Amino acid sequence: MRKRHHEITSREKVEVILRRCRVGRIATHGADGYPYITPLNYVYHDGSIYFHCARSGEKLDNLKRDSRVCFEVDIPLAYLDLDYYGENPESCGVTQFYHSVVIRGRAEIVRDIDEKTAALEALVASHEPEGRTFRKITAATKAVGLCEVVAVRIERISGKSGLALSLIHISEPTRRACRSRMPSS
């Protein structure tokens, strides 16, 4: 990472970001040679990223051809626009405050029915309001046979907090406000 002062070195803080986000983006290698990026609902569960999808389509075709993927999530916090600078705005000074995680790994269709149903349970639970109950997902649940569950096995993971805290023009109250929005483990 070029800007080391933005790097999140705590695995626990990276995992907090993964658990807070509901939508991620997966990049696969398209048949035409171009990257193919898809936003999707996911869950971080047992050290892997899981998502469900239709049993056929471009994303699965790409994964079958090349299992290497990149997965990204981000939490936009605030945008520092030109108004911040008053009478003499510095166009290159605009910035976005955010937290993000980038994962490189290999994707595989989950064949083990116990892993598949556990991943689907975790996915539903992570997207429902806390405390909400739902019918247990089992191998007999009709929807289980109608979808694929894909696991991204993490090989490399990095987290970044772009809070622009090193920029000299940011006031101390703004710095404190940004630090207060850092994920806690």
Secondary structure, 3 states (H helix, E strand, C coil): CCCHHHEECCHHHHHHHHHHCCEEEEEEECCCCCEEEEEEECEEECCEEEEEECCCCHHHHHHHHCCEEEEEEEEEEEEECHHHHCCCCCHHHCEEEEEEEEEEEEEEECCCHHHHHHHHHHHHHHHCCCCCCCCCCCCCCHHHHHCEEEEEEEEEEEEEEECCCCCCCCCHHHHHHHHHCCCCC
